[in-house]
Amino acid sequence: MAISSEKKLPSQENLLLEYMRRLEKHKEDRKVVHLHLSLLRPMNRREQHIRTATGNFENIVKSMDGQVFTVKNSDIFVIYKKTVHPQVETAVQQIRYLFDDDPLIVEEEHSDKKFASWYDAEQDFDSVLQTVQGMAHAEQKRQIEVRGRMDARAALKARQEQGEPLTPRVLARIETALSKADLSNLVRRQFICRVDSNMVPEQIFSELFISIKDLRETMIPDVNLVANRWLFQHLTTTLDQRMLSMLTKTDGISISGDISFNVNVATLLNPEFQSFDDKIAAGRRGAMIIELQKEDIFCDLASYLFARDFVQEKGYRVCLDSLTVQTIDIIDRERLGADIAKLIWHTDLVDGGDELHEKIRKIVKRGGPDRLILCRCDNREAIDFGHSVGIDLFQGRYVENLIVEDGRRRELLKLKRRIERSEADAYLDEE
C-alpha cells in the first residue's frame, strides 16, 4: 500500500505506520502489545489516565528496548524486544490495576472485547500492519474533517466581526431566543486555587460563567455582540438572570463547593435576584461569591454601595473583578467594602518595577493572602510573580493544567497502593 499521503500526517498513527514499515526488515525477536484503552469508559480515558498508562513503559523506551505510540483514540501500541517481555507484562498488569473497576476489565472473561492484544512481530506482522494502516487512514480522514470545521469557524469569526450590528431590535430577538434556550451546556467552570512553591494546587472555590464566545457561535453567529457596548451590557443582564435561574436548579449545573459568579450591580437590585435568594438555603449563601466588574461599580457607585450592603447582610461575599496593573494601586478594595479582589495577570506587572511590587505586597499584607486573586494566569511566570509579592490564590489556564497534573500524581499514587495491596495479598496466599 502506498504511504506517500500518510507521510504528511503529523500524527502518532503515521509515525507508527512508518515504524512498522521499517520493522518489516527487523521483526525477528520483536513483540507487539496493543492496549485497547479506547474501549474504556470515557471517564477512565482522560488525558491524565493515558499519560499515567504510557508512563509505565518509560524505562523500556529509555533503555532503547522498545517504542511506545499513543494513537488518537487513546489506544497504546508497544513494540519491544523479546528480552524485555517480562517487564512489559508487568507494566500492562499495572495498567490493568489502574482501570480494574472498568467494565472492560470486569467483564473481560465473558466478552470478546479484550484489554490487550499480544502479537509476535514476525508471525503476526501482516495482521498488526493492517490494523495500523486502518488507524492511519481513519486519522487522515479525521484531520481533513477537522480542517474543514476550522475553516468554517474562521469564516464564521470573520462574519461575526463584520456581522449584523447589535441594535435594539436585534437585542429583543436575541433575548427572546435566550429565554427559551437551554444554556447549561454553555456554562464553564474555572477553579481558583492556592498554589504552593512546588506548583501543587489546592482548590478553594470555582467560578461559573457563560461563555460569550460559545454563545455567539451556537446561537447568534451572524451578530456582532460587542458592536454596541451599552446594548451588550443590557444583554449581560439577561444572561445574569439565566445564570441565577440555573444556579437554583440542581439538575442544570453542578454547584458543589464554594462558587463565584459574575453579575451586574443592576441585577442584584432586580426582583429576579430576590427570587434567587429566596430559593437558596441560608447556609449556602456563605459559599457564594458575587463578582462585580469595576466599570459597573463606578458607573453608579450609590447603587453598588446599596447592593453590596444588601448581599453581604444576606451572607454572600463580594469580589471586585478585573483590577489591572494600571488600577491595582488606585482602586482600594477595602474602601469599596469588597471581600475579595481579582488582579489580571500581565507581564507589565513584572516590568512595573520595585515600587509597584512593594505596593502590591503592602496591599496583600494589609488584607491577607486570601483577599487578592491573580487571574488569567497562563504560564509559570504568573505564579512565580504572585508568590514574590505574597499572593497565594491563582486562576487561569495554567492553574487548570496544574490541576490535571495533580490528578495524574494522585492516580499514580492510587496505582502504587493497588499494586502494593496486590503484592501483599499474593504473599499471604503463598504463606
C-alpha positions as CSV (number, residue, x, y, z in Angstrom):
1,M,0.0,0.0,0.0
2,A,1.3,3.5,-0.9
3,I,2.0,5.6,2.1
4,S,3.1,8.9,0.5
5,S,-0.1,10.7,1.5
6,E,0.2,9.3,5.1
7,K,3.7,10.8,5.4
8,K,2.1,14.2,5.5
9,L,0.1,13.3,8.6
10,P,1.8,14.8,11.8
11,S,0.2,12.1,13.9
12,Q,1.1,9.1,16.1
13,E,-0.7,6.9,13.6
14,N,1.6,7.9,10.8
15,L,4.7,7.6,12.9
16,L,3.5,4.1,14.0
17,L,2.9,3.2,10.4
18,E,6.4,4.4,9.3
19,Y,7.9,2.4,12.2
20,M,6.0,-0.7,11.1
21,R,7.4,-0.3,7.6
22,R,11.0,-0.1,9.0
23,L,10.3,-3.0,11.3
24,E,9.5,-5.3,8.4
25,K,13.2,-6.0,7.9
26,H,14.0,-6.3,11.6
27,K,10.9,-8.1,13.0
28,E,12.8,-11.1,14.4
29,D,12.8,-11.3,18.2
30,R,10.3,-8.5,18.5
31,K,6.8,-8.5,20.0
32,V,3.8,-6.1,20.0
33,V,1.1,-5.4,22.5
34,H,-1.9,-3.3,21.6
35,L,-3.8,-1.9,24.7
36,H,-7.4,-1.1,23.7
37,L,-7.9,1.9,26.0
38,S,-10.5,3.3,23.6
39,L,-12.9,0.6,24.9
40,L,-12.7,2.0,28.4
41,R,-15.5,4.3,29.7
42,P,-14.9,8.0,28.8
43,M,-14.3,8.9,32.4
44,N,-11.4,6.4,32.5
45,R,-9.6,7.6,29.4
46,R,-9.0,11.2,30.2
47,E,-5.6,12.7,29.4
48,Q,-4.1,12.1,32.8
49,H,-5.1,8.4,32.7
50,I,-3.5,7.9,29.3
51,R,-0.3,9.7,30.4
52,T,-0.2,7.5,33.5
53,A,-0.6,4.4,31.4
54,T,2.2,5.3,28.9
55,G,4.5,6.3,31.8
56,N,4.7,2.6,32.8
57,F,6.8,1.9,29.7
58,E,9.2,4.8,30.3
59,N,12.1,2.6,31.4
60,I,11.7,0.3,28.3
61,V,11.9,3.3,26.0
62,K,14.8,4.9,27.8
63,S,16.8,1.6,27.6
64,M,16.2,1.5,23.8
65,D,14.4,-1.8,24.2
66,G,11.0,-0.6,22.9
67,Q,8.9,2.1,21.4
68,V,5.5,3.4,22.5
69,F,2.8,5.0,20.4
70,T,-0.4,6.5,21.7
71,V,-2.9,7.0,18.9
72,K,-5.8,9.4,18.7
73,N,-8.5,7.1,20.1
74,S,-6.3,6.5,23.2
75,D,-5.1,3.1,22.2
76,I,-1.5,2.3,23.0
77,F,0.9,0.2,20.9
78,V,4.2,-1.0,22.4
79,I,6.7,-2.6,20.0
80,Y,9.6,-4.2,22.0
81,K,12.4,-6.7,22.1
82,K,11.5,-10.2,23.4
83,T,14.2,-9.8,26.1
84,V,12.1,-7.3,28.0
85,H,8.8,-9.2,27.6
86,P,8.5,-9.8,31.4
87,Q,8.9,-6.1,32.1
88,V,6.2,-5.3,29.5
89,E,3.8,-7.9,31.0
90,T,4.3,-6.3,34.4
91,A,3.7,-2.8,33.0
92,V,0.5,-4.0,31.3
93,Q,-0.7,-5.6,34.6
94,Q,-0.1,-2.4,36.5
95,I,-2.2,-0.5,33.9
96,R,-5.0,-3.1,34.4
97,Y,-4.9,-2.3,38.1
98,L,-5.5,1.3,37.2
99,F,-8.7,0.5,35.4
100,D,-9.8,-2.5,37.4
101,D,-13.3,-1.2,38.0
102,D,-14.0,-0.5,34.4
103,P,-16.5,-2.8,32.6
104,L,-13.8,-3.7,30.0
105,I,-11.8,-5.3,32.8
106,V,-14.6,-6.6,34.9
107,E,-16.4,-8.3,32.0
108,E,-13.4,-9.4,30.0
109,E,-13.6,-13.1,30.7
110,H,-17.2,-13.2,29.3
111,S,-16.7,-10.8,26.4
112,D,-15.0,-10.7,23.0
113,K,-13.6,-7.3,23.9
114,K,-10.1,-7.6,25.3
115,F,-8.0,-5.1,27.3
116,A,-4.8,-6.1,25.5
117,S,-3.9,-8.0,22.3
118,W,-0.4,-9.6,22.1
119,Y,1.4,-10.3,18.9
120,D,4.7,-11.9,17.7
121,A,6.1,-9.3,15.3
122,E,7.4,-12.0,12.9
123,Q,4.4,-14.3,12.8
124,D,1.7,-11.6,13.1
125,F,3.3,-8.8,11.2
126,D,0.6,-8.5,8.4
127,S,-2.2,-8.5,11.0
128,V,-0.6,-5.7,13.0
129,L,0.2,-3.7,9.8
130,Q,-3.3,-4.0,8.6
131,T,-4.6,-2.6,11.9
132,V,-2.2,0.3,11.9
133,Q,-2.9,1.1,8.3
134,G,-6.6,1.3,9.1
135,M,-6.0,3.7,12.0
136,A,-3.7,5.9,9.9
137,H,-6.4,6.2,7.2
138,A,-9.0,6.9,9.8
139,E,-6.8,9.7,11.3
140,Q,-6.2,11.1,7.9
141,K,-9.9,11.3,7.3
142,R,-10.5,12.9,10.7
143,Q,-7.9,15.6,10.1
144,I,-9.4,16.5,6.8
145,E,-12.8,16.9,8.6
146,V,-11.2,18.9,11.4
147,R,-9.5,21.3,8.9
148,G,-12.9,21.7,7.3
149,R,-14.5,22.6,10.6
150,M,-11.6,25.0,11.4
151,D,-12.1,26.7,8.1
152,A,-15.8,27.1,8.8
153,R,-15.1,28.5,12.2
154,A,-12.6,31.0,10.8
155,A,-15.2,32.1,8.2
156,L,-17.8,32.4,11.0
157,K,-15.4,34.6,13.0
158,A,-14.9,36.9,10.1
159,R,-18.7,37.1,9.6
160,Q,-19.1,37.9,13.3
161,E,-16.5,40.7,13.3
162,Q,-18.3,42.3,10.3
163,G,-21.7,40.9,11.1
164,E,-25.0,42.4,11.9
165,P,-24.6,45.2,14.4
166,L,-26.4,44.8,17.8
167,T,-29.4,47.1,17.6
168,P,-32.4,47.3,20.0
169,R,-34.5,45.2,17.6
170,V,-31.8,42.6,17.2
171,L,-31.3,42.6,21.0
172,A,-35.0,41.9,21.6
173,R,-34.8,39.0,19.2
174,I,-31.8,37.6,21.0
175,E,-33.4,37.9,24.4
176,T,-36.5,36.1,23.2
177,A,-34.3,33.2,22.0
178,L,-32.3,33.2,25.2
179,S,-35.4,33.0,27.3
180,K,-36.3,29.6,25.6
181,A,-32.8,28.1,25.2
182,D,-31.0,25.7,27.4
183,L,-27.8,27.4,28.3
184,S,-26.5,24.8,30.7
185,N,-24.1,23.4,28.1
186,L,-22.5,26.9,27.7
187,V,-21.7,27.2,31.4
188,R,-18.0,26.9,32.1
189,R,-16.1,26.3,35.4
190,Q,-12.7,27.5,36.3
191,F,-11.1,26.9,39.7
192,I,-9.4,29.4,42.0
193,C,-6.5,27.5,43.7
194,R,-3.9,28.1,46.4
195,V,-0.7,27.1,44.7
196,D,2.4,26.2,46.8
197,S,6.1,26.6,45.8
198,N,6.0,23.0,44.4
199,M,3.2,24.0,42.0
200,V,0.7,21.8,43.8
201,P,-2.8,23.3,43.6
202,E,-5.4,23.3,46.3
203,Q,-8.9,24.0,45.1
204,I,-10.5,26.8,47.1
205,F,-13.6,27.7,45.0
206,S,-14.7,27.8,41.4
207,E,-16.1,30.4,39.1
208,L,-19.1,29.6,36.9
209,F,-19.7,31.7,33.8
210,I,-21.5,31.6,30.5
211,S,-19.1,31.5,27.6
212,I,-19.9,34.5,25.4
213,K,-17.8,33.1,22.6
214,D,-19.6,29.8,22.5
215,L,-22.9,31.7,22.9
216,R,-22.2,33.6,19.7
217,E,-21.1,30.6,17.7
218,T,-24.0,28.4,18.9
219,M,-27.0,30.8,18.9
220,I,-26.3,34.1,17.1
221,P,-23.3,33.6,14.7
222,D,-24.4,36.5,12.5
223,V,-24.4,39.2,15.2
224,N,-21.5,41.3,16.4
225,L,-22.4,41.3,20.1
226,V,-19.8,43.9,21.2
227,A,-20.6,46.4,18.5
228,N,-22.6,48.5,21.0
229,R,-21.2,48.5,24.5
230,W,-24.4,49.6,26.2
231,L,-26.7,47.1,24.4
232,F,-24.2,44.4,25.2
233,Q,-24.4,45.5,28.9
234,H,-28.1,45.0,28.7
235,L,-27.7,41.6,27.2
236,T,-25.4,40.6,30.1
237,T,-28.2,41.5,32.5
238,T,-30.4,38.9,30.6
239,L,-27.6,36.3,30.9
240,D,-27.3,37.1,34.7
241,Q,-31.0,36.2,35.1
242,R,-30.4,32.9,33.2
243,M,-27.4,32.1,35.4
244,L,-29.4,32.8,38.6
245,S,-32.1,30.5,37.3
246,M,-29.7,27.7,36.5
247,L,-28.0,28.0,39.9
248,T,-31.3,27.2,41.6
249,K,-31.8,24.0,39.6
250,T,-29.7,21.1,40.8
251,D,-30.3,19.2,37.6
252,G,-28.9,22.0,35.5
253,I,-25.3,22.6,36.6
254,S,-23.2,21.3,39.4
255,I,-22.8,23.9,42.2
256,S,-20.9,21.7,44.7
257,G,-18.4,23.6,46.9
258,D,-17.8,27.3,47.1
259,I,-18.6,29.1,43.9
260,S,-18.5,32.5,42.4
261,F,-20.5,34.1,39.5
262,N,-20.3,37.4,37.7
263,V,-23.4,39.6,37.6
264,N,-24.2,43.3,37.1
265,V,-25.0,45.6,40.0
266,A,-28.4,46.2,38.5
267,T,-29.2,42.5,38.6
268,L,-28.7,42.5,42.4
269,L,-31.4,45.1,42.7
270,N,-33.9,43.3,40.5
271,P,-36.8,41.0,41.7
272,E,-35.0,38.1,39.9
273,F,-32.2,38.2,42.4
274,Q,-34.7,38.4,45.3
275,S,-36.4,35.3,43.9
276,F,-33.0,33.6,43.5
277,D,-32.1,34.5,47.1
278,D,-35.4,33.1,48.4
279,K,-34.6,29.7,46.9
280,I,-31.1,29.5,48.3
281,A,-30.6,27.9,51.7
282,A,-29.3,30.3,54.3
283,G,-26.2,28.2,54.9
284,R,-25.5,28.1,51.2
285,R,-25.2,31.9,50.8
286,G,-21.8,31.9,52.6
287,A,-20.4,29.6,50.0
288,M,-21.3,32.0,47.1
289,I,-19.2,34.9,45.9
290,I,-20.7,37.6,43.7
291,E,-18.2,39.1,41.2
292,L,-18.7,42.7,40.1
293,Q,-16.8,44.5,37.3
294,K,-15.1,47.7,38.4
295,E,-16.6,49.6,35.4
296,D,-20.1,48.6,36.6
297,I,-19.3,49.7,40.1
298,F,-18.2,53.2,39.2
299,C,-20.9,53.6,36.7
300,D,-23.3,54.0,39.6
301,L,-21.4,54.0,42.9
302,A,-24.5,54.6,45.0
303,S,-26.3,51.6,43.6
304,Y,-23.2,49.5,44.2
305,L,-23.0,50.5,47.8
306,F,-26.7,49.7,48.4
307,A,-26.4,46.4,46.6
308,R,-23.2,45.5,48.4
309,D,-24.7,46.0,51.8
310,F,-27.8,44.1,50.8
311,V,-26.0,40.9,49.6
312,Q,-23.4,41.0,52.4
313,E,-26.1,41.2,55.0
314,K,-27.6,38.1,53.4
315,G,-24.3,36.3,53.8
316,Y,-22.8,36.5,50.3
317,R,-19.3,37.6,49.7
318,V,-18.4,40.3,47.1
319,C,-15.5,40.2,44.7
320,L,-14.1,43.2,42.9
321,D,-13.2,41.8,39.5
322,S,-10.7,42.8,36.8
323,L,-8.2,45.1,38.5
324,T,-5.2,45.7,36.3
325,V,-1.6,46.9,36.5
326,Q,-2.9,50.4,36.0
327,T,-5.7,50.3,38.6
328,I,-4.3,48.0,41.4
329,D,-2.9,50.9,43.4
330,I,-5.7,53.3,42.6
331,I,-8.9,51.3,43.3
332,D,-9.0,50.3,47.0
333,R,-10.9,47.0,47.7
334,E,-11.2,47.8,51.4
335,R,-12.7,51.3,50.9
336,L,-15.2,49.7,48.4
337,G,-16.1,47.1,51.1
338,A,-15.4,44.2,48.8
339,D,-14.3,40.9,50.4
340,I,-12.0,39.8,47.6
341,A,-10.4,41.4,44.6
342,K,-9.1,39.9,41.3
343,L,-5.9,41.2,39.6
344,I,-5.5,40.4,35.9
345,W,-2.1,38.8,35.2
346,H,0.1,40.7,32.7
347,T,3.8,40.8,32.1
348,D,3.6,44.5,32.8
349,L,3.3,43.6,36.4
350,V,6.8,42.1,36.4
351,D,8.1,45.1,34.4
352,G,6.4,47.6,36.8
353,G,9.4,47.9,39.0
354,D,10.2,47.7,42.7
355,E,7.8,50.5,43.6
356,L,4.7,48.7,42.1
357,H,5.8,45.4,43.6
358,E,6.1,46.9,47.0
359,K,2.6,48.5,46.7
360,I,1.2,45.1,45.9
361,R,3.0,43.5,48.8
362,K,1.5,46.1,51.1
363,I,-2.0,45.5,49.7
364,V,-1.6,41.7,50.3
365,K,-0.1,42.2,53.7
366,R,-2.8,44.6,54.8
367,G,-5.7,42.5,53.6
368,G,-4.3,39.0,53.9
369,P,-3.1,36.5,51.2
370,D,-6.7,35.2,50.7
371,R,-8.1,38.6,49.7
372,L,-6.3,39.0,46.3
373,I,-6.5,36.6,43.4
374,L,-4.2,36.7,40.4
375,C,-6.4,35.6,37.5
376,R,-5.9,34.8,33.8
377,C,-2.6,33.1,34.7
378,D,-1.4,31.4,31.5
379,N,2.2,30.4,32.5
380,R,4.6,29.6,35.3
381,E,5.8,33.2,35.3
382,A,2.4,34.4,36.7
383,I,2.6,32.1,39.6
384,D,6.2,33.0,40.4
385,F,5.4,36.7,40.3
386,G,2.4,36.2,42.6
387,H,4.5,34.3,45.1
388,S,7.1,37.1,45.0
389,V,4.5,39.7,46.2
390,G,2.8,37.5,48.7
391,I,-0.2,36.3,46.6
392,D,-1.4,32.7,47.3
393,L,-4.5,32.4,45.1
394,F,-4.5,31.9,41.4
395,Q,-6.8,31.3,38.5
396,G,-6.3,30.6,34.8
397,R,-5.4,28.1,32.1
398,Y,-2.0,27.3,33.7
399,V,-3.7,26.6,37.0
400,E,-6.2,24.3,35.2
401,N,-3.1,22.4,33.8
402,L,-1.7,22.1,37.3
403,I,-5.0,20.6,38.5
404,V,-4.7,18.0,35.7
405,E,-1.1,17.2,36.6
406,D,-2.0,16.9,40.3
407,G,-4.8,14.4,39.3
408,R,-2.1,12.4,37.4
409,R,0.1,12.3,40.5
410,R,-2.9,11.1,42.6
411,E,-3.7,8.4,40.0
412,L,-0.1,7.2,40.2
413,L,-0.3,7.1,44.0
414,K,-3.5,5.2,43.7
415,L,-2.0,2.7,41.3
416,K,1.1,2.2,43.6
417,R,-1.2,1.4,46.5
418,R,-3.2,-1.1,44.5
419,I,0.0,-2.8,43.4
420,E,1.3,-2.9,47.0
421,R,-2.0,-4.4,48.2
422,S,-2.0,-7.0,45.4
423,E,1.6,-8.0,46.2
424,A,0.7,-8.3,49.9
425,D,-2.3,-10.5,49.1
426,A,-0.1,-12.7,46.8
427,Y,2.4,-13.1,49.6
428,L,-0.3,-14.1,52.1
429,D,-1.7,-16.6,49.6
430,E,1.8,-18.2,49.3
431,E,2.1,-18.4,53.1
